[in-house]
Amino acid sequence: MIRMSCPDFTKCSVIVVGDVMLDIYFWGEVKRISPEAPVPVVRIKEKTWTPGGAGNVALNLAGLKCSTVLLGIRGEDFNGEHLSEILTKRGIDDDLIKSTTQLTTTKTRIIGQGQQLLRLDEEETFEISEEVRIRLIDRFDKALNRADAVILSDYGKGVFKGQTAREIIGRCRQRNIPVFVDPKGISWERYHGATCLTPNLAEFQTVAPFPFNDESALEEQAGQIIERFDLTYLVVTRGSRGLSLFGRNLRAVHIPAEVKEVFDVSGAGDTVIATLAAAFGSGLNMRRASELANLAAGIVVGKLGTQPIDCAELKGAVRDKELVDVKKFCDRVQAKKMISAWKTEGKRIVFTNGCFDLLHIGHIKLLQAAAEKGDKLVVGLNSDASVRRLKGNSRPIIPEEERAALLSSIKSVDLVLIFDEDTPIELIREFRPEVLVKGGDYTPETVVGRQMVESWGGTVELVPLVEGVSTTRVIEWVKSKK
């Protein structure tokens, strides 16, 4: 079994380039309406200051214990000085260019009774000058020597106007350093050649419109965007639906959101791209990195205000998720311990097996009926290699880990484990179930393991099939509709 893992982020160095901001929060309570105007009176209890925009991306990386360099532009003003002080205290290499002509973008939020009541923005967009662009690229070149990944955090304030993004991406491609981009607006041409873009669904639909609930249209548009902008991967964050990963020669992966009470989604995109880049830069493949980023996003949306992920929080969430998953999807060693414990408790073990490719109503009915034959239902799942030997090279349609995850989500299933042999005879010998269940297309004489189970007093049960339903027929039906 391959589980989610949390790498050692301390060995990863990431450069963040983008639009930096200072976020100010006034926290208070509301007990009355102003006599001067129909507005709430907020009695301020606390004030907090934190980096925003690309600064929040850097905070997330620092929270993960990555070595972090932040490049961008700030004003030579009080808010800019305060921003730099915070970055230094958080262990972030502050390499911001000070501008005498630009204000530090500042967003002030008024929070009362746990709700955001008002936001005040101090900002102005600008066209980056040639002199500043050269200075920015020069600082980037010096930092690039020790980078494992680069993040471009575009908030549309001016850093990436012109060719800055293209220059950075070109330098990274020459050194084979991955570049992750949080895009803004509809002019994605400036991100051409990046490793991965991470738009949210609304941002993606402005560039590649498709019907909201049409998964196949989303996948088609994602493929076109990857080709159009020469990307390697595309990650679309989808709010309550989690996130979707697309890539060249990669089957689309839709990762459901972690169930959380949502207090504030602000900053979740920063957490996703930071965790994604840090995980990929630390050696995880993109799917594992996306799963970890999705888990991190589930943590931060449970906090009020823009707050970064913390390494200890993420590791704890990974451990919690493993503890949940291991109850159903595990390897033989863990399965043997669990089954032994169940037997000690006097539980009656039921075993069934199969490929369970393209899970359908016939599979569900079989599993429900099998579960009724005892106390704990154990499902042996043929690995991808095993399925290919049995069904041919065009199968399975669904990879083994996804098949296992689907089976694990079924309430009547208590344990799922993958086996690589052609038959489950070794599992049956090792786990000694009291009941062996197969579909009605078998006879007792053709059930693998029947004699073994009966030898220790167990029984073989055949469950009637749902007429006219099979994976093969589903595949043939789909083909006929093309």
RODO-2510 file (C-alpha; in nm, 4 decimals, decimal comma):
residues 482
     n   res          X          Y          Z
     1     m     0,0000     0,0000     0,0000
     2     i     0,1239     0,3502    -0,0849
     3     r     0,0162     0,6077     0,1700
     4     m     0,0278     0,9828     0,1838
     5     s     0,3629     1,0950     0,3198
     6     c     0,5037     1,4185     0,4588
     7     p     0,8615     1,4700     0,3354
     8     d     1,1441     1,6419     0,5192
     9     f     1,0784     1,9971     0,4025
    10     t     1,3876     2,1306     0,5787
    11     k     1,5954     2,0029     0,2863
    12     c     1,3883     2,1961     0,0300
    13     s     1,4658     2,5507    -0,0869
    14     v     1,1967     2,7512    -0,2666
    15     i     1,2026     3,0964    -0,4259
    16     v     0,8797     3,2981    -0,4270
    17     v     0,8512     3,5852    -0,6754
    18     g     0,5426     3,8005    -0,6849
    19     d     0,3173     4,0761    -0,5579
    20     v     0,3730     4,1218    -0,1837
    21     m     0,1257     4,2824     0,0532
    22     l     0,0746     4,3616     0,4192
    23     d    -0,2466     4,2276     0,5735
    24     i    -0,3728     4,4095     0,8833
    25     y    -0,6518     4,2684     1,1018
    26     f    -0,8567     4,4617     1,3572
    27     w    -1,0301     4,2048     1,5785
    28     g    -1,3225     4,3194     1,7899
    29     e    -1,6746     4,2730     1,9144
    30     v    -2,0004     4,4296     1,8043
    31     k    -2,2612     4,5170     2,0656
    32     r    -2,4430     4,8144     1,9165
    33     i    -2,5230     5,0149     1,6056
    34     s    -2,3732     5,3590     1,5639
    35     p    -2,6086     5,6514     1,6348
    36     e    -2,4303     5,8416     1,3585
    37     a    -2,5150     5,5979     1,0768
    38     p    -2,6708     5,2497     1,0393
    39     v    -2,3371     5,0701     1,0814
    40     p    -2,2047     4,8397     1,3532
    41     v    -1,9706     4,9813     1,6158
    42     v    -1,6669     4,7540     1,6494
    43     r    -1,4830     4,7669     1,9783
    44     i    -1,1249     4,6719     1,8901
    45     k    -0,9682     4,4058     2,1127
    46     e    -0,6583     4,3120     1,9123
    47     k    -0,4541     4,4122     1,6059
    48     t    -0,2432     4,1734     1,3993
    49     w    -0,0133     4,2210     1,0998
    50     t     0,0904     3,9490     0,8552
    51     p     0,2411     3,9282     0,5052
    52     g    -0,0168     3,8835     0,2303
    53     g    -0,0138     3,7936    -0,1389
    54     a     0,3224     3,6418    -0,2324
    55     g     0,4228     3,7086     0,1283
    56     n     0,1593     3,4641     0,2488
    57     v     0,2937     3,2019     0,0075
    58     a     0,6351     3,2523     0,1660
    59     l     0,4807     3,2248     0,5139
    60     n     0,3302     2,8886     0,4211
    61     l     0,6693     2,7652     0,3010
    62     a     0,8362     2,8876     0,6190
    63     g     0,5626     2,7146     0,8185
    64     l     0,6555     2,3912     0,6419
    65     k     1,0201     2,4538     0,7450
    66     c     1,1409     2,5150     0,3883
    67     s     1,4316     2,7470     0,3178
    68     t     1,2453     3,0418     0,1657
    69     v     1,3503     3,3441    -0,0405
    70     l     1,0929     3,6140    -0,1217
    71     l     1,1438     3,8472    -0,4180
    72     g     0,9179     4,1373    -0,5061
    73     i     0,8650     4,5083    -0,4674
    74     r     0,7488     4,7079    -0,1656
    75     g     0,7201     5,0757    -0,0878
    76     e     0,9822     5,2606     0,1106
    77     d     0,7187     5,3436     0,3707
    78     f     0,6090     5,2453     0,7214
    79     n     0,4008     4,9478     0,6059
    80     g     0,6874     4,8252     0,3892
    81     e     0,9306     4,8423     0,6809
    82     h     0,6833     4,6584     0,9022
    83     l     0,6389     4,3926     0,6333
    84     s     1,0142     4,3327     0,6103
    85     e     1,0443     4,3079     0,9883
    86     i     0,7784     4,0364     1,0000
    87     l     0,9418     3,8414     0,7177
    88     t     1,2782     3,8477     0,8931
    89     k     1,1223     3,7308     1,2209
    90     r     0,9582     3,4400     1,0369
    91     g     1,2933     3,3251     0,8955
    92     i     1,2179     3,4315     0,5376
    93     d     1,5012     3,5705     0,3274
    94     d     1,3611     3,9173     0,2543
    95     d     1,5005     4,0229    -0,0814
    96     l     1,2331     4,2808    -0,1646
    97     i     1,3212     4,5798    -0,3794
    98     k     1,2294     4,9090    -0,2106
    99     s     1,0506     5,1579    -0,4328
   100     t     1,0313     5,5289    -0,3625
   101     t     0,7473     5,5693    -0,6107
   102     q     0,5188     5,2817    -0,5066
   103     l     0,3074     5,2260    -0,1965
   104     t     0,3261     4,8961    -0,0130
   105     t    -0,0001     4,7225    -0,0999
   106     t    -0,1923     4,7014     0,2281
   107     k    -0,5271     4,5401     0,3044
   108     t    -0,6936     4,6179     0,6367
   109     r    -0,9777     4,3934     0,7526
   110     i    -1,2240     4,4726     1,0304
   111     i    -1,3441     4,1576     1,2069
   112     g    -1,6390     4,1617     1,4457
   113     q    -1,7970     3,8602     1,6154
   114     g    -1,5860     3,6325     1,3975
   115     q    -1,7131     3,7884     1,0736
   116     q    -1,5342     4,0176     0,8299
   117     l    -1,7285     4,3439     0,8274
   118     l    -1,5125     4,5646     0,6065
   119     r    -1,1892     4,5659     0,4066
   120     l    -0,9834     4,8774     0,3349
   121     d    -0,7329     4,8577     0,0475
   122     e    -0,4316     5,0815    -0,0015
   123     e    -0,2852     4,9883    -0,3370
   124     e    -0,1982     5,0963    -0,6862
   125     t    -0,1044     4,8825    -0,9837
   126     f     0,2118     4,9755    -1,1700
   127     e     0,4215     4,8914    -1,4723
   128     i     0,7548     4,7529    -1,3589
   129     s     1,0378     4,9691    -1,4880
   130     e     1,3274     4,8248    -1,6865
   131     e     1,5691     4,9198    -1,4081
   132     v     1,3640     4,7399    -1,1425
   133     r     1,3085     4,4392    -1,3687
   134     i     1,6850     4,4003    -1,4170
   135     r     1,7436     4,4260    -1,0421
   136     l     1,4721     4,1688    -0,9752
   137     i     1,6110     3,9217    -1,2298
   138     d     1,9632     3,9735    -1,0958
   139     r     1,8503     3,8873    -0,7417
   140     f     1,6591     3,5893    -0,8773
   141     d     1,9672     3,4574    -1,0602
   142     k     2,1707     3,4711    -0,7388
   143     a     1,9050     3,2818    -0,5412
   144     l     1,8436     3,0233    -0,8160
   145     n     2,1699     2,8403    -0,7496
   146     r     2,0248     2,6701    -0,4430
   147     a     1,6559     2,6413    -0,5407
   148     d     1,4578     2,3177    -0,5631
   149     a     1,1418     2,4917    -0,6866
   150     v     1,0163     2,8383    -0,7842
   151     i     0,6732     2,9909    -0,7264
   152     l     0,5327     3,2860    -0,9213
   153     s     0,2558     3,4441    -0,7151
   154     d     0,0694     3,6818    -0,9453
   155     y    -0,1868     3,9107    -0,7824
   156     g    -0,2011     4,1468    -1,0778
   157     k    -0,0317     4,4406    -0,9031
   158     g     0,2513     4,4871    -1,1511
   159     v     0,5475     4,2575    -1,0863
   160     f     0,4614     4,0320    -1,3795
   161     k     0,3589     4,2948    -1,6303
   162     g     0,5845     4,2608    -1,9328
   163     q     0,8344     3,9760    -1,9778
   164     t     0,9391     3,9105    -1,6166
   165     a     0,7542     3,5800    -1,5849
   166     r     0,8807     3,4533    -1,9221
   167     e     1,2409     3,5362    -1,8279
   168     i     1,2155     3,3549    -1,4941
   169     i     1,0489     3,0488    -1,6487
   170     g     1,3131     3,0349    -1,9227
   171     r     1,5966     3,0407    -1,6687
   172     c     1,4329     2,7653    -1,4650
   173     r     1,3774     2,5441    -1,7686
   174     q     1,7445     2,5722    -1,8585
   175     r     1,8302     2,4331    -1,5130
   176     n     1,5398     2,1863    -1,4934
   177     i     1,3936     2,3606    -1,1873
   178     p     1,0120     2,3311    -1,1580
   179     v     0,8076     2,6515    -1,1720
   180     f     0,4619     2,6738    -1,0122
   181     v     0,2369     2,9658    -1,1020
   182     d    -0,0718     3,1065    -0,9303
   183     p    -0,2150     3,2919    -1,2340
   184     k    -0,4146     3,6107    -1,2546
   185     g    -0,6357     3,7486    -1,5324
   186     i    -0,6743     3,5972    -1,8786
   187     s    -0,3295     3,6656    -2,0272
   188     w    -0,1713     3,3318    -1,9463
   189     e     0,0733     3,3605    -2,2357
   190     r     0,3277     3,5083    -1,9935
   191     y     0,3288     3,1735    -1,8051
   192     h     0,4172     2,9747    -2,1180
   193     g     0,6474     2,6842    -2,0354
   194     a     0,5794     2,6723    -1,6604
   195     t     0,5757     2,3354    -1,4865
   196     c     0,2336     2,3823    -1,3279
   197     l    -0,0445     2,6401    -1,3074
   198     t    -0,2796     2,6378    -1,0055
   199     p    -0,5892     2,8456    -1,0942
   200     n    -0,9097     2,8206    -0,8976
   201     l    -1,2187     2,7116    -1,0882
   202     a    -1,3425     3,0662    -1,1573
   203     e    -1,0014     3,1716    -1,2896
   204     f    -0,9819     2,8624    -1,5067
   205     q    -1,3270     2,9224    -1,6545
   206     t    -1,2370     3,2760    -1,7604
   207     v    -0,9658     3,1295    -1,9839
   208     a    -1,1305     2,7960    -2,0722
   209     p    -1,5113     2,8160    -2,0345
   210     f    -1,7035     2,4922    -1,9813
   211     p    -2,0355     2,3850    -1,8213
   212     f    -1,9906     2,3890    -1,4430
   213     n    -2,0880     2,0261    -1,3733
   214     d    -1,9373     1,8694    -1,6863
   215     e    -1,6302     1,6703    -1,5736
   216     s    -1,5471     1,5511    -1,9233
   217     a    -1,5543     1,9095    -2,0549
   218     l    -1,3245     2,0173    -1,7707
   219     e    -1,0782     1,7421    -1,8595
   220     e    -1,0914     1,8315    -2,2289
   221     q    -1,0305     2,2005    -2,1618
   222     a    -0,7499     2,1187    -1,9186
   223     g    -0,5751     1,9144    -2,1876
   224     q    -0,6042     2,2016    -2,4324
   225     i    -0,4648     2,4512    -2,1804
   226     i    -0,1674     2,2229    -2,1099
   227     e    -0,0889     2,2041    -2,4820
   228     r    -0,1591     2,5708    -2,5506
   229     f     0,0766     2,7012    -2,2806
   230     d     0,3287     2,4156    -2,2895
   231     l     0,2653     2,3107    -1,9284
   232     t     0,3578     1,9822    -1,7665
   233     y     0,0767     1,9867    -1,5095
   234     l    -0,2363     2,1825    -1,4304
   235     v    -0,4004     2,1847    -1,0863
   236     v    -0,7485     2,3377    -1,0654
   237     t    -0,8675     2,4110    -0,7123
   238     r    -1,2446     2,3618    -0,6901
   239     g    -1,3492     2,4756    -0,3436
   240     s    -1,5829     2,2268    -0,1765
   241     r    -1,5069     1,9785    -0,4563
   242     g    -1,1373     1,9615    -0,3714
   243     l    -0,8878     1,9876    -0,6532
   244     s    -0,8215     1,8249    -0,9898
   245     l    -0,4800     1,7334    -1,1286
   246     f    -0,4139     1,7102    -1,5027
   247     g    -0,0903     1,6421    -1,6876
   248     r     0,0758     1,5189    -2,0027
   249     n     0,0284     1,1419    -2,0317
   250     l    -0,1475     1,1469    -1,6941
   251     r    -0,4971     1,0268    -1,6207
   252     a    -0,7014     1,3084    -1,4617
   253     v    -0,7048     1,2827    -1,0830
   254     h    -0,9942     1,4362    -0,8883
   255     i    -0,9128     1,4657    -0,5181
   256     p    -1,2161     1,5329    -0,2961
   257     a    -1,1958     1,8109    -0,0393
   258     e    -1,1147     1,7155     0,3162
   259     v    -1,4364     1,7508     0,5157
   260     k    -1,3953     2,0641     0,7280
   261     e    -1,6064     2,3349     0,8830
   262     v    -1,5106     2,6295     0,6630
   263     f    -1,4443     2,9573     0,8456
   264     d    -1,2411     3,1430     0,5843
   265     v    -1,1176     3,0399     0,2384
   266     s    -0,8864     3,3408     0,2038
   267     g    -0,5282     3,2289     0,1573
   268     a    -0,6184     2,8687     0,0747
   269     g    -0,4779     2,9059    -0,2776
   270     d    -0,1478     3,0274    -0,1318
   271     t    -0,1351     2,7202     0,0906
   272     v    -0,2051     2,4889    -0,2032
   273     i     0,0715     2,6240    -0,4263
   274     a     0,3227     2,6441    -0,1406
   275     t     0,2617     2,2846    -0,0294
   276     l     0,2513     2,1608    -0,3869
   277     a     0,5861     2,3186    -0,4761
   278     a     0,7515     2,2166    -0,1491
   279     a     0,6342     1,8558    -0,1784
   280     f     0,7319     1,8259    -0,5448
   281     g     1,0629     1,9971    -0,4790
   282     s     1,1222     1,7493    -0,1956
   283     g     1,0845     1,4527    -0,4298
   284     l     0,7169     1,3527    -0,4175
   285     n     0,5444     1,2880    -0,7489
   286     m     0,2757     1,5337    -0,8542
   287     r    -0,0149     1,3172    -0,7456
   288     r     0,1232     1,2726    -0,3932
   289     a     0,2113     1,6420    -0,3798
   290     s    -0,1459     1,7308    -0,4844
   291     e    -0,2961     1,5068    -0,2163
   292     l    -0,0781     1,6724     0,0462
   293     a    -0,1670     2,0211    -0,0821
   294     n    -0,5363     1,9340    -0,0678
   295     l    -0,4987     1,8167     0,2917
   296     a    -0,3150     2,1390     0,3825
   297     a    -0,5924     2,3489     0,2267
   298     g    -0,8470     2,1604     0,4371
   299     i    -0,6597     2,2711     0,7477
   300     v    -0,6286     2,6432     0,6705
   301     v    -0,9918     2,6950     0,5669
   302     g    -1,0834     2,5895     0,9205
   303     k    -0,9096     2,9020     1,0545
   304     l    -1,0412     3,2567     1,0638
   305     g    -0,8346     3,5065     0,8679
   306     t    -0,5472     3,4374     0,6314
   307     q    -0,3268     3,1959     0,8236
   308     p    -0,0485     2,9766     0,6826
   309     i    -0,0079     2,6038     0,7206
   310     d     0,2184     2,4745     0,9952
   311     c     0,4422     2,1702     0,9497
   312     a     0,3294     2,0107     1,2770
   313     e    -0,0368     2,0586     1,1786
   314     l     0,0200     1,8970     0,8402
   315     k     0,2104     1,6023     0,9857
   316     g    -0,0654     1,5528     1,2412
   317     a    -0,3305     1,5582     0,9690
   318     v    -0,1321     1,3036     0,7667
   319     r    -0,1077     1,0751     1,0698
   320     d    -0,4802     1,1111     1,1378
   321     k    -0,5613     1,0315     0,7769
   322     e    -0,3382     0,7234     0,7829
   323     l    -0,5108     0,5999     1,0970
   324     v    -0,8471     0,6321     0,9231
   325     d    -0,7321     0,4783     0,5964
   326     v    -0,5468     0,1886     0,7557
   327     k    -0,8722     0,0646     0,9046
   328     k    -0,9832    -0,0387     0,5589
   329     f    -0,6936    -0,0246     0,3120
   330     c    -0,3711    -0,1854     0,4310
   331     d    -0,0983    -0,4373     0,3579
   332     r    -0,0911    -0,8071     0,4582
   333     v     0,0989    -0,7557     0,7817
   334     q    -0,1492    -0,4980     0,9097
   335     a    -0,4436    -0,7008     0,7778
   336     k    -0,3285    -1,0104     0,9632
   337     k    -0,3082    -0,8161     1,2901
   338     m    -0,6551    -0,6691     1,2425
   339     i    -0,8151    -1,0005     1,1466
   340     s    -0,6464    -1,1733     1,4401
   341     a    -0,7848    -0,9061     1,6734
   342     w    -1,1331    -0,9477     1,5271
   343     k    -1,1193    -1,3238     1,5750
   344     t    -1,0093    -1,2767     1,9353
   345     e    -1,3248    -1,0703     1,9809
   346     g    -1,5291    -1,3592     1,8378
   347     k    -1,6036    -1,1892     1,5054
   348     r    -1,7016    -1,4041     1,2062
   349     i    -1,4751    -1,3208     0,9089
   350     v    -1,6182    -1,3124     0,5560
   351     f    -1,3868    -1,3040     0,2541
   352     t    -1,4510    -1,2242    -0,1093
   353     n    -1,2285    -1,1126    -0,3927
   354     g    -1,2285    -0,9700    -0,7433
   355     c    -1,1015    -0,7034    -0,9815
   356     f    -1,3847    -0,4593    -0,9058
   357     d    -1,2987    -0,2552    -1,2149
   358     l    -1,5558     0,0166    -1,2965
   359     l    -1,7513    -0,0368    -0,9761
   360     h    -2,1213    -0,0965    -1,0569
   361     i    -2,4459    -0,1961    -0,8873
   362     g    -2,3670    -0,5674    -0,9240
   363     h    -2,0497    -0,5201    -0,7186
   364     i    -2,2378    -0,3226    -0,4530
   365     k    -2,5089    -0,5886    -0,4183
   366     l    -2,2446    -0,8625    -0,3924
   367     l    -2,0577    -0,6787    -0,1168
   368     q    -2,3741    -0,5978     0,0763
   369     a    -2,4874    -0,9593     0,0599
   370     a    -2,1408    -1,0833     0,1588
   371     a    -2,1306    -0,8536     0,4619
   372     e    -2,4563    -1,0047     0,5873
   373     k    -2,2908    -1,3500     0,6093
   374     g    -2,0735    -1,2514     0,9070
   375     d    -1,9349    -0,9687     1,1188
   376     k    -1,6362    -0,8383     0,9209
   377     l    -1,6021    -0,8316     0,5406
   378     v    -1,2494    -0,8594     0,4000
   379     v    -1,2064    -0,7872     0,0263
   380     g    -0,9076    -0,9145    -0,1712
   381     l    -0,8437    -0,6870    -0,4700
   382     n    -0,6486    -0,7986    -0,7771
   383     s    -0,3529    -0,5679    -0,8473
   384     d    -0,3194    -0,3964    -1,1851
   385     a    -0,0649    -0,6574    -1,2962
   386     s    -0,2924    -0,9395    -1,1863
   387     v    -0,5893    -0,7882    -1,3723
   388     r    -0,3852    -0,7536    -1,6912
   389     r    -0,2902    -1,1215    -1,6771
   390     l    -0,6527    -1,2213    -1,6259
   391     k    -0,8336    -0,9703    -1,8481
   392     g    -0,5782    -0,8543    -2,1059
   393     n    -0,3612    -0,5446    -2,1490
   394     s    -0,6587    -0,3096    -2,1903
   395     r    -0,7607    -0,3676    -1,8298
   396     p    -0,7957    -0,2441    -1,5652
   397     i    -0,9736     0,0770    -1,6544
   398     i    -0,9283     0,2099    -1,3002
   399     p    -0,5845     0,1867    -1,1247
   400     e    -0,5548    -0,0369    -0,8184
   401     e    -0,5250     0,2434    -0,5632
   402     e    -0,8393     0,4141    -0,6911
   403     r    -1,0256     0,0814    -0,6956
   404     a    -0,9123     0,0222    -0,3373
   405     a    -1,0233     0,3706    -0,2328
   406     l    -1,3665     0,3186    -0,3868
   407     l    -1,4110    -0,0146    -0,2099
   408     s    -1,2949     0,1393     0,1185
   409     s    -1,5672     0,4036     0,0921
   410     i    -1,8402     0,1361     0,0967
   411     k    -1,9925     0,1036     0,4426
   412     s    -2,0316    -0,2749     0,4306
   413     v    -1,6589    -0,3280     0,3576
   414     d    -1,4304    -0,3521     0,6625
   415     l    -1,0910    -0,4269     0,5077
   416     v    -0,9348    -0,4027     0,1601
   417     l    -0,5977    -0,5390     0,0566
   418     i    -0,4341    -0,5797    -0,2819
   419     f    -0,2859    -0,9109    -0,3973
   420     d    -0,0611    -0,9631    -0,6959
   421     e    -0,1190    -1,3352    -0,7563
   422     d    -0,3700    -1,4706    -1,0083
   423     t    -0,5850    -1,6160    -0,7289
   424     p    -0,6429    -1,5242    -0,3621
   425     i    -0,5492    -1,8736    -0,2373
   426     e    -0,2554    -1,7456    -0,0301
   427     l    -0,4727    -1,4810     0,1368
   428     i    -0,7338    -1,7418     0,2210
   429     r    -0,4687    -1,9728     0,3664
   430     e    -0,3210    -1,6917     0,5745
   431     f    -0,6401    -1,5286     0,7044
   432     r    -0,8597    -1,8426     0,7433
   433     p    -1,2031    -1,6810     0,6917
   434     e    -1,5136    -1,8538     0,8221
   435     v    -1,7142    -1,7635     0,5099
   436     l    -1,5960    -1,7452     0,1474
   437     v    -1,8311    -1,5541    -0,0855
   438     k    -1,8417    -1,5495    -0,4671
   439     g    -2,0946    -1,4475    -0,7302
   440     g    -2,3630    -1,6743    -0,8694
   441     d    -2,1697    -1,7254    -1,1927
   442     y    -1,9535    -1,9724    -0,9983
   443     t    -2,0386    -2,3235    -0,8782
   444     p    -1,9101    -2,4483    -0,5423
   445     e    -1,6602    -2,6710    -0,7251
   446     t    -1,5036    -2,3777    -0,9155
   447     v    -1,4549    -2,1462    -0,6171
   448     v    -1,0837    -2,1086    -0,5421
   449     g    -1,0176    -2,2000    -0,1774
   450     r    -1,3441    -2,3881    -0,1178
   451     q    -1,1837    -2,7081     0,0070
   452     m    -0,9442    -2,5166     0,2293
   453     v    -1,2218    -2,3125     0,3943
   454     e    -1,4417    -2,6196     0,4438
   455     s    -1,1466    -2,8049     0,5987
   456     w    -1,1483    -2,5737     0,9016
   457     g    -1,5279    -2,5739     0,9308
   458     g    -1,6050    -2,2711     0,7142
   459     t    -1,8637    -2,2366     0,4414
   460     v    -1,8835    -2,1187     0,0811
   461     e    -2,1724    -1,8891    -0,0125
   462     l    -2,2781    -1,7983    -0,3667
   463     v    -2,4588    -1,4659    -0,4143
   464     p    -2,6960    -1,4169    -0,7119
   465     l    -2,5699    -1,1652    -0,9687
   466     v    -2,7615    -0,8603    -1,0872
   467     e    -2,8819    -0,9709    -1,4275
   468     g    -2,7301    -0,7966    -1,7284
   469     v    -2,4706    -0,5971    -1,5316
   470     s    -2,0941    -0,6457    -1,5671
   471     t    -1,7816    -0,4367    -1,6201
   472     t    -1,7421    -0,5815    -1,9697
   473     r    -2,0948    -0,4769    -2,0645
   474     v    -2,0377    -0,1274    -1,9231
   475     i    -1,7228    -0,0920    -2,1369
   476     e    -1,9039    -0,2191    -2,4477
   477     w    -2,1923     0,0226    -2,3865
   478     v    -1,9519     0,3185    -2,3554
   479     k    -1,7739     0,2170    -2,6761
   480     s    -2,1048     0,1932    -2,8603
   481     k    -2,1861     0,5549    -2,7704
   482     k    -1,8714     0,6974    -2,9309
***
